[in-house]
Amino acid sequence: MDPKGLALLLPPATLATLADSWLQEDCPGFNYTALAVGLARRAASFALKVEVECSSLQEATEAVEAGADFVLLDNFRPEELHPTAEALKARFPRVGVEASGGITLGNLPQFCGPHIDVISLGMLTQAAPALDFSLKLFADGATPVPHARRS
């Protein structure tokens, strides 16, 4: 089936959730990134930014050409990250570039550079302890009864 036929058969939400690899294998001419960015643009307010997670310069270029405001360069080593970000900024000076994946406080300086606008450290949230709490509502006049919870 051709990509346009596929897009007509499936609702946009379903189409947007299909795996990249499946679309690339079965519909090599299908521009999944352009579809996803277009759907995000239509669904979001004009004031919101659209960001696309990318794993190569080619993917990042496709994302920006499709209208993404930011690209997230995920799991790049510093020696790959900086040339990729520089190439993107040379061609698309207004695009925001975010670095993410494998970044810790110990190696953070290696990811800082003139073409990197945002750096995300997932370890800040992944290492945070969980807090168990409830938002139960009680009827007017009812008194909640506290109880101990065993871990």
KOLMI-347083 format. One record per residue: residue number from 1; residue in one letter; y, x, z of N, C-alpha, C in turn. Coordinates in steps of 0.001 Angstrom, whole numbers, plus 524288, in hexadecimal, padded with zeros to 5 digits. Atoms other than C-alpha are relative to their C-alpha. Layout:
N
{r NUM, A, {Y, X, Z}, {Y, X, Z}, {Y, X, Z}} ...
This chain:
151
{r 1, M, {7FB69, 8034E, 80000}, {80000, 80000, 80000}, {804D0, 80377, 80000}} {r 2, D, {7FB3A, 7FCE8, 80029}, {80D86, 80502, 7FCF4}, {80328, 7FF16, 80504}} {r 3, P, {7FD04, 80060, 7FB26}, {8171B, 8076A, 80835}, {80352, 7FB0E, 80068}} {r 4, K, {7FCC2, 804BC, 7FFBE}, {82008, 7FC11, 80489}, {7FCAA, 7FB3C, 8013D}} {r 5, G, {80385, 80452, 7FEDC}, {81486, 7F2BE, 804BD}, {7FE6C, 7FFF2, 805B5}} {r 6, L, {8015D, 7FF93, 7FA7B}, {8109F, 7F7B4, 81218}, {80481, 7FE18, 80363}} {r 7, A, {7FB69, 80199, 7FCFA}, {81E6E, 7F5C1, 81727}, {800C5, 7FA1E, 7FFCE}} {r 8, L, {7FF74, 805A4, 80069}, {81E54, 7E7B6, 81239}, {7FBC4, 7FD1D, 80306}} {r 9, L, {8045B, 8028C, 7FD54}, {8111E, 7E48A, 8184D}, {80083, 80002, 805EC}} {r 10, L, {7FFE1, 7FF66, 7FA5A}, {813B3, 7E95B, 82607}, {8056F, 7FEEF, 80226}} {r 11, P, {7FAE0, 800B1, 7FD92}, {81E93, 7E513, 82F1E}, {80246, 8054C, 8017F}} {r 12, P, {7FD93, 7FAE7, 7FEDD}, {8286A, 7F001, 831BE}, {7FE40, 80262, 80520}} {r 13, A, {80196, 7FDD0, 7FAF4}, {82484, 7F16D, 84005}, {7FA88, 8025B, 7FFB2}} {r 14, T, {80550, 7FDFA, 80091}, {81641, 7F33D, 83C60}, {7FFFF, 804E9, 7FCA9}} {r 15, L, {7FFBE, 7FB8E, 80388}, {8195C, 7FC66, 83147}, {8023D, 804C5, 802C5}} {r 16, A, {7FD75, 7FBA7, 7FD4F}, {82219, 804A3, 839E1}, {7FC82, 80285, 80414}} {r 17, T, {80363, 7FDBE, 7FC04}, {8173F, 806A5, 843CB}, {7FB32, 802BC, 7FDCB}} {r 18, L, {8047E, 7FD4E, 80254}, {80D29, 80BD7, 83A35}, {800A4, 805E8, 8008A}} {r 19, A, {7FFDA, 7FA55, 7FF61}, {809B4, 81A1A, 83BCF}, {801E8, 8029C, 7FB05}} {r 20, D, {7FDF9, 7FD01, 8046F}, {810BA, 823C8, 83322}, {7FBA7, 801F9, 7FC7E}} {r 21, S, {80423, 7FD9E, 80328}, {80435, 82A3D, 82ECB}, {7FD4B, 7FBF9, 7FC8A}} {r 22, W, {80278, 80411, 8031C}, {7FE34, 81D6E, 82A30}, {80357, 7FEB5, 7FB45}} {r 23, L, {7FC8E, 8013C, 80466}, {80A02, 81A48, 821E8}, {80045, 80481, 7FC1D}} {r 24, Q, {7FF99, 7FB82, 8037A}, {80AE1, 82803, 81C86}, {7FB10, 800AE, 7FCC5}} {r 25, E, {804E8, 7FF78, 802E2}, {7FC85, 82821, 818AA}, {7FF57, 7FBB5, 7FBF6}} {r 26, D, {80109, 80470, 80371}, {7FBA3, 81A86, 812D0}, {8048B, 7FE9A, 7FC6C}} {r 27, C, {7FB53, 80140, 8031A}, {80991, 81939, 80DAC}, {8037F, 804CD, 7FFC8}} {r 28, P, {7FD13, 7FB17, 7FFE8}, {80E71, 826E7, 80A95}, {805AC, 7FF84, 7FE3F}} {r 29, G, {7FA99, 80095, 801B7}, {81AD3, 821DF, 80403}, {80356, 7FCC1, 803AA}} {r 30, F, {7FD3D, 80381, 7FC70}, {81E9B, 81920, 80F6D}, {80385, 80321, 803A3}} {r 31, N, {7FC55, 7FD3E, 7FC9C}, {82ABD, 81D9C, 816DD}, {8004B, 7FD27, 80535}} {r 32, Y, {8005B, 80276, 7FADE}, {82708, 81999, 824A0}, {804EE, 80100, 80332}} {r 33, T, {7FB5A, 7FEAD, 7FCFE}, {832B8, 8209D, 82A91}, {80494, 7FC97, 7FE72}} {r 34, A, {7FBAC, 8034B, 801CC}, {83C70, 81934, 82223}, {7FF4B, 7FA5F, 801DA}} {r 35, L, {80109, 80548, 7FE1B}, {835DC, 80C5D, 825C4}, {80144, 7FF8E, 805CA}} {r 36, A, {7FF2E, 8002E, 7FA59}, {8360A, 80F6C, 83453}, {805CE, 8006B, 80159}} {r 37, V, {7FA68, 7FF70, 7FEF5}, {84441, 813F7, 83433}, {802E9, 7FB16, 7FE4C}} {r 38, G, {7FD88, 804CE, 801DC}, {8482F, 8081F, 82C28}, {7FF22, 7FB76, 803BA}} {r 39, L, {80122, 80429, 7FC3C}, {84165, 7FED5, 8359F}, {8030D, 800CE, 80510}} {r 40, A, {7FD0B, 7FEE3, 7FB3B}, {847BE, 8059D, 8412E}, {805C5, 7FEC3, 7FF3E}} {r 41, R, {7FA79, 80122, 80125}, {85519, 804A1, 83ACA}, {8010C, 7FA21, 80001}} {r 42, R, {7FF40, 805B0, 80035}, {85351, 7F61A, 8384A}, {7FF7B, 7FD7A, 8055E}} {r 43, A, {800FA, 80254, 7FADD}, {84E70, 7F369, 8460E}, {80403, 801A6, 80414}} {r 44, A, {7FC80, 7FDD5, 7FC04}, {8584E, 7FBB6, 84D68}, {805B1, 7FECB, 7FECE}} {r 45, S, {7FA57, 80092, 80087}, {866B9, 7FA32, 84FBA}, {80227, 804AF, 7FCF4}} {r 46, F, {7FD94, 7FBB5, 802EF}, {86FAC, 8026A, 84740}, {80185, 8047C, 8039B}} {r 47, A, {7FE5B, 7FBFE, 7FC4E}, {87353, 809DC, 8538D}, {7FB76, 80365, 801E3}} {r 48, L, {80485, 7FD02, 7FE37}, {86577, 80EA5, 85616}, {7FE77, 80431, 7FC0E}} {r 49, K, {801C5, 7FBAE, 80351}, {8601C, 81B61, 850D0}, {7FA30, 7FF66, 7FED9}} {r 50, V, {80586, 80001, 80180}, {85337, 81C72, 8498D}, {7FE1E, 8059F, 8000F}} {r 51, E, {80235, 7FAC2, 7FF94}, {84ADF, 82837, 84CF9}, {7FA54, 7FFDB, 7FE2D}} {r 52, V, {80553, 7FFB0, 80211}, {83E55, 82C5C, 84625}, {7FD78, 8050D, 801EA}} {r 53, E, {802F5, 7FB72, 7FE4D}, {83426, 83570, 84BED}, {7FD7A, 8028B, 7FB41}} {r 54, C, {801DD, 7FD33, 8049A}, {83076, 83FE4, 84205}, {7FCEA, 804D8, 801A1}} {r 55, S, {8031C, 7FB52, 7FED8}, {8268B, 84AD8, 84179}, {8007F, 80426, 7FBC1}} {r 56, S, {7FF1A, 7FC0E, 80412}, {82BA9, 85226, 8358C}, {8057E, 7FF49, 7FDD0}} {r 57, L, {7FAF1, 80061, 80297}, {83808, 85503, 82DFD}, {7FFEF, 7FBB2, 7FBE2}} {r 58, Q, {8006F, 8040B, 80400}, {83333, 84C1B, 82318}, {80095, 7FA94, 8026C}} {r 59, E, {7FF89, 80514, 7FD61}, {8317B, 840A1, 82C71}, {8058E, 7FF14, 801E4}} {r 60, A, {7FAA7, 80088, 7FE0B}, {83ED4, 84331, 83279}, {803CA, 7FED7, 7FB8B}} {r 61, T, {7FCA8, 800FA, 8048D}, {84546, 843A3, 8250F}, {7FF52, 7FA67, 7FE16}} {r 62, E, {800FD, 8056C, 8019A}, {83EC0, 836CB, 8213A}, {8028F, 7FC2C, 803BF}} {r 63, A, {7FDB9, 8037A, 7FC1A}, {8434E, 830A1, 82DED}, {805EF, 7FFA3, 7FF65}} {r 64, V, {7FA4D, 80005, 80097}, {85176, 834AD, 82BFD}, {80186, 7FD64, 7FAE2}} {r 65, E, {7FEE0, 80290, 80502}, {85141, 8308F, 81DB6}, {7FF4F, 7FA14, 8005A}} {r 66, A, {800E9, 80599, 7FF3E}, {84C23, 8234F, 8224C}, {8042C, 7FD8A, 80376}} {r 67, G, {7FBBA, 80216, 7FCD7}, {857D8, 821FF, 82B6F}, {7FFAA, 800FB, 805C9}} {r 68, A, {80068, 7FEDA, 7FA67}, {8537C, 82762, 83892}, {804DE, 802F3, 801D2}} {r 69, D, {7FB7F, 7FD56, 7FDAF}, {85E9A, 82BBF, 8416F}, {7FE53, 80500, 802C9}} {r 70, F, {80226, 7FB95, 7FD1F}, {8560F, 83503, 84954}, {7FA77, 80107, 7FE25}} {r 71, V, {8057D, 7FEA7, 800BA}, {8497C, 83C46, 846F8}, {7FE3B, 802DF, 804E3}} {r 72, L, {80252, 7FD72, 7FB86}, {840AE, 8405E, 85211}, {7FBE0, 803B9, 7FDDF}} {r 73, L, {803B9, 7FC0E, 801C6}, {839C9, 84CFF, 84EBB}, {7FC37, 800EA, 8047B}} {r 74, D, {803B6, 80038, 7FBB2}, {82DA0, 84B8C, 856F4}, {7FBE9, 80451, 7FF9E}} {r 75, N, {8040A, 7FBEF, 7FF78}, {824B0, 85687, 85B7B}, {800C1, 80495, 7FC47}} {r 76, F, {7FED2, 7FB58, 80318}, {82B74, 8611B, 85391}, {8004E, 804A9, 803B2}} {r 77, R, {7FF20, 7FB28, 7FD25}, {82A8C, 86EFB, 85883}, {80597, 801BD, 7FECA}} {r 78, P, {7FA90, 7FE6A, 800EB}, {83810, 8752D, 859F1}, {800D3, 802BF, 7FAB9}} {r 79, E, {7FF63, 7FD29, 804F7}, {835B5, 87DF0, 84E0E}, {7FFB3, 7FC59, 7FB46}} {r 80, E, {80005, 803F7, 8042D}, {83338, 871A6, 845CB}, {804AA, 7FC4D, 80088}} {r 81, L, {7FBE6, 803D1, 7FED5}, {83D45, 86900, 84C55}, {8054C, 8018F, 7FDCB}} {r 82, H, {7FAB4, 7FE67, 80170}, {8498A, 870D5, 849CB}, {800E2, 80043, 7FA1B}} {r 83, P, {7FF2A, 8001C, 805AE}, {847BD, 87337, 83B1A}, {7FFDD, 7FA68, 7FDD0}} {r 84, T, {80051, 8056B, 801CF}, {843F0, 864E3, 83944}, {80517, 7FD26, 80132}} {r 85, A, {7FB16, 80288, 7FE83}, {84FD3, 86019, 840BD}, {80490, 80216, 7FCBF}} {r 86, E, {7FBD5, 7FDAE, 8032A}, {8589A, 8698C, 8394D}, {7FFE9, 7FDCE, 7FA6A}} {r 87, A, {80077, 8021F, 8054D}, {8536B, 864C4, 82C2E}, {801CD, 7FA4E, 7FFD5}} {r 88, L, {7FE50, 80573, 7FFCB}, {85584, 85699, 83028}, {805EF, 7FF91, 80067}} {r 89, K, {7FA55, 8003B, 7FF33}, {86362, 85901, 834EC}, {802FD, 80201, 7FB33}} {r 90, A, {7FD6A, 7FE0D, 804BA}, {866A7, 8609E, 82890}, {80063, 7FBB1, 7FBE7}} {r 91, R, {8001D, 8042D, 803F1}, {862D0, 8550D, 82024}, {80265, 7FAEB, 801F9}} {r 92, F, {7FE17, 804DE, 7FDA0}, {86673, 849FD, 8298C}, {802FC, 80163, 804FB}} {r 93, P, {7FD20, 7FE15, 7FB6A}, {87130, 84EF5, 832AB}, {800B8, 7FBF6, 8045C}} {r 94, R, {7FF05, 803FE, 7FBFE}, {872DB, 841F6, 839BD}, {7FB1E, 7FE15, 802D2}} {r 95, V, {804C7, 801D3, 7FD6D}, {8649E, 83FC7, 83D69}, {7FF78, 802B1, 8054D}} {r 96, G, {80121, 7FDC6, 7FAE9}, {8611B, 841B0, 84BA3}, {7FA77, 8021D, 80015}} {r 97, V, {8052D, 7FD91, 7FFAF}, {855AD, 84AA1, 84E95}, {7FE72, 80072, 805BB}} {r 98, E, {8021D, 7FFC6, 7FAB1}, {84D7A, 8490F, 85AD8}, {7FAFF, 80337, 7FFF7}} {r 99, A, {804C5, 7FCEA, 7FF4D}, {84332, 852BF, 85F58}, {7FCF0, 7FDB4, 8048D}} {r 100, S, {80349, 8023C, 7FBF2}, {837BC, 84DCA, 86745}, {7FA74, 80214, 7FF6B}} {r 101, G, {8057F, 7FE84, 8002C}, {829D0, 85138, 86AC2}, {7FF1F, 80598, 801B0}} {r 102, G, {8014F, 7FAC9, 7FE1F}, {824FC, 85CB3, 8729F}, {8048C, 802E5, 8027E}} {r 103, I, {7FB63, 7FD74, 7FDC2}, {83260, 85F6E, 8786E}, {7FFD6, 7FF5E, 805EF}} {r 104, T, {7FFDB, 7FFFF, 7FA4D}, {832F2, 86326, 886C1}, {80507, 802B4, 801BC}} {r 105, L, {7FB5D, 7FD41, 7FE0C}, {83DAA, 8685F, 88F77}, {7FF79, 805E1, 7FF1D}} {r 106, G, {800ED, 7FA69, 800C5}, {8376B, 875CD, 88DD7}, {80120, 801DF, 7FA79}} {r 107, N, {7FF1F, 7FE40, 80567}, {83846, 8762F, 87EF8}, {804AC, 7FD4F, 7FD6D}} {r 108, L, {7FB87, 802E3, 8021B}, {8444F, 86D90, 87D44}, {803CD, 8036A, 7FCDC}} {r 109, P, {7FC4A, 7FCD6, 80307}, {84D4F, 878C7, 878FA}, {7FE38, 8013A, 7FA6B}} {r 110, Q, {80201, 7FEDF, 8053C}, {84466, 87B71, 86D3D}, {80113, 7FB88, 7FC2D}} {r 111, F, {7FF2C, 80498, 80355}, {84709, 86DAC, 86820}, {805C5, 7FECE, 7FF1F}} {r 112, C, {7FA60, 800D0, 800A8}, {855D9, 86E1B, 8699C}, {801D8, 802E8, 7FB20}} {r 113, G, {7FDFB, 7FD79, 804AD}, {85D2E, 87128, 85D1F}, {80464, 7FCD9, 7FDA1}} {r 114, P, {7FB64, 8028B, 80237}, {868F9, 86DC5, 854DC}, {7FED7, 7FB1D, 7FCBC}} {r 115, H, {80148, 80481, 80355}, {861AA, 8639F, 84CA8}, {7FCE6, 7FBD5, 802EC}} {r 116, I, {802D2, 803B1, 7FCB6}, {85B0F, 85C82, 857EF}, {80405, 7FCF0, 8032B}} {r 117, D, {7FC2A, 8034C, 7FD4E}, {862D2, 850FB, 85D3A}, {7FDFE, 7FDE2, 80533}} {r 118, V, {80259, 8025C, 7FB5B}, {85960, 84B7D, 86767}, {7FAC4, 802B0, 800FB}} {r 119, I, {80517, 7FDDD, 7FE83}, {84DE7, 8514E, 86ED4}, {7FDA5, 7FC5C, 8040F}} {r 120, S, {802B7, 8037F, 7FC67}, {84404, 8486C, 87580}, {7FBBE, 802FB, 802D4}} {r 121, L, {80413, 7FD97, 7FCCF}, {83B71, 84CF4, 88094}, {7FCAB, 7FBAB, 80245}} {r 122, G, {8037C, 8040F, 7FE1E}, {83044, 84366, 8823B}, {7FDC5, 80141, 80552}} {r 123, M, {80236, 7FE79, 7FB00}, {82B98, 84B2F, 88DD6}, {80328, 7FDD4, 8048F}} {r 124, L, {7FCDB, 8023F, 7FBD2}, {836CA, 84554, 895A9}, {7FDD6, 7FAB3, 801AF}} {r 125, T, {80228, 8051C, 7FEAE}, {830AD, 837CF, 894F4}, {7FA1C, 80041, 800D0}} {r 126, Q, {805B1, 7FFAC, 7FF7F}, {82273, 83BCD, 8937B}, {7FE5C, 80224, 8054E}} {r 127, A, {80155, 7FDA5, 7FAFD}, {822B6, 84384, 8A02A}, {8020C, 7FCC9, 80498}} {r 128, A, {7FDCE, 80328, 7FBCE}, {829F3, 83912, 8A7F1}, {7FBC0, 7FCB9, 80299}} {r 129, P, {803EA, 80342, 7FD64}, {821F1, 8321C, 8B253}, {80103, 7FA3B, 7FEE4}} {r 130, A, {7FF8F, 8059B, 800F9}, {81F47, 823AD, 8B05B}, {801DA, 7FD34, 804EA}} {r 131, L, {7FE41, 8034A, 7FBB8}, {825BC, 8196A, 8B8DC}, {7FDD2, 7FA92, 7FF1F}} {r 132, D, {80259, 80529, 8006C}, {81E48, 80CD8, 8BB53}, {8037A, 7FC20, 802E3}} {r 133, F, {7FCC6, 803F6, 7FD7E}, {8271E, 8013F, 8BDE6}, {7FF44, 7FAD5, 7FD35}} {r 134, S, {800C0, 8053C, 8021E}, {8276A, 7F2B3, 8BB83}, {80541, 7FD4B, 7FF60}} {r 135, L, {7FB5B, 80339, 800CD}, {831A5, 7E963, 8B636}, {7FEA8, 7FA3C, 800CB}} {r 136, K, {80195, 80560, 7FEFB}, {82B3B, 7DD37, 8BBAF}, {8049E, 7FCE2, 8021C}} {r 137, L, {7FBF0, 80386, 7FE23}, {8345D, 7D1C0, 8BDE6}, {7FD8B, 7FC03, 803AA}} {r 138, F, {801F3, 803C3, 7FC33}, {832C6, 7C89E, 8C979}, {8037B, 7FB37, 7FFFE}} {r 139, A, {7FD14, 804E6, 7FFCD}, {836DB, 7BA7A, 8CA89}, {803DD, 80027, 80483}} {r 140, D, {7FBF7, 8003E, 7FBFA}, {842F7, 7B772, 8D282}, {7FD8C, 7FE57, 80523}} {r 141, G, {80215, 80135, 7FAE8}, {83F4E, 7B787, 8E0CD}, {7FABE, 80285, 8011D}} {r 142, A, {80510, 7FD78, 7FF2D}, {83259, 7BE71, 8DEBD}, {800DE, 8058F, 801E1}} {r 143, T, {7FF82, 7FAC2, 7FDDE}, {83086, 7CAD9, 8E653}, {7FBA2, 80361, 7FDD7}} {r 144, P, {80422, 7FC95, 80201}, {82960, 7D5EC, 8DF88}, {7FD1D, 802A5, 8047F}} {r 145, V, {80331, 7FD6A, 7FC07}, {81E4B, 7DBB5, 8E764}, {7FEA8, 8056F, 7FDFD}} {r 146, P, {80144, 7FAB2, 801C4}, {81DA1, 7EA7F, 8E65A}, {7FA3F, 80137, 80104}} {r 147, H, {80563, 7FE60, 7FF44}, {8103C, 7F064, 8E4B1}, {7FF6F, 805A0, 7FE36}} {r 148, A, {80105, 7FA8D, 8015D}, {80B27, 7FE1C, 8E422}, {7FC73, 80028, 7FB41}} {r 149, R, {8032D, 7FF6C, 804B4}, {80565, 8027D, 8D764}, {7FD34, 8053C, 80040}} {r 150, R, {8030A, 7FB24, 7FFC7}, {7FA8B, 80C6E, 8D72E}, {7FFED, 8028F, 7FAA2}} {r 151, S, {80006, 7FD11, 804EC}, {7FAFD, 8170A, 8CCE4}, {7FA8B, 80117, 7FE48}} 
